[in-house]
Amino acid sequence: MGQPTTPTHTPFLLPPAVEVFSNGIARYPRSARLEIGRGIALYGLAISTSGAKAFFQASDVDAADPLPLLFLARLTRTFAPSN
């Protein structure tokens, strides 16, 4: 067995990611990609309501882009409570 690896999405990296994406959105409020990034980071922190809002905001910015809603659907399934 080799050395254990640290995943690149460790929880301690997510709060700074949310801050970086939020700062980017303040500078570029019409950036759907920044909203998607913020939504992913928020979902990773289990702040799903705010994460979903970020995806909807990204969809509002570019209604023709299917990615925000695809990410939302995927993360909703991934983080859905198990029965």
C-alpha positions in Angstrom: 0.0 0.0 0.0 1.2 3.5 -0.9 0.9 6.7 1.0 -2.6 8.0 1.5 -3.4 11.0 -0.6 -5.2 14.1 0.5 -8.2 14.8 -1.7 -8.1 18.1 -3.5 -11.6 19.0 -2.3 -10.9 18.8 1.5 -13.4 20.8 3.6 -10.8 23.2 4.9 -10.4 24.5 1.3 -14.0 25.2 0.7 -14.6 28.3 2.9 -11.7 30.2 1.1 -13.2 29.0 -2.2 -16.6 30.4 -1.4 -14.9 33.7 -0.5 -12.9 33.7 -3.7 -16.0 33.0 -5.9 -18.0 35.7 -3.9 -15.2 38.3 -4.5 -15.1 37.4 -8.2 -18.9 37.7 -8.5 -18.7 41.1 -6.8 -16.3 42.2 -9.6 -18.0 40.2 -12.4 -21.7 40.0 -11.5 -22.7 38.5 -14.9 -20.4 35.5 -14.6 -22.3 32.3 -14.7 -19.1 30.3 -14.2 -18.3 32.0 -10.9 -21.8 31.4 -9.7 -21.4 27.7 -10.5 -18.2 27.5 -8.7 -19.7 29.2 -5.6 -22.6 26.8 -5.8 -20.3 23.8 -5.8 -18.3 25.1 -2.9 -21.5 25.8 -0.9 -22.8 22.4 -1.5 -19.5 20.9 -0.4 -20.0 22.8 2.9 -23.6 21.4 3.2 -25.1 24.9 2.7 -27.4 23.6 0.1 -30.0 26.4 0.1 -27.4 29.0 -0.7 -25.7 26.6 -3.2 -29.0 26.1 -5.0 -29.5 29.9 -5.2 -26.1 30.3 -6.7 -27.0 27.8 -9.5 -30.3 29.5 -10.1 -28.4 32.9 -10.3 -26.0 31.3 -12.9 -29.0 30.1 -14.9 -30.5 33.6 -14.8 -27.2 35.1 -16.1 -27.2 32.7 -19.1 -30.5 30.9 -19.6 -29.2 29.1 -22.7 -26.4 27.4 -20.7 -27.6 24.0 -19.3 -24.6 23.6 -16.9 -26.0 25.4 -13.8 -29.1 23.2 -13.7 -27.1 20.1 -14.6 -24.7 20.7 -11.7 -27.7 21.4 -9.4 -29.4 18.2 -10.3 -26.2 16.2 -9.9 -25.3 17.7 -6.5 -28.9 17.4 -5.3 -28.8 13.6 -6.1 -25.3 13.2 -4.6 -26.0 15.0 -1.3 -29.6 13.8 -0.9 -30.3 12.3 2.5 -30.3 8.5 2.4 -33.3 6.6 3.7 
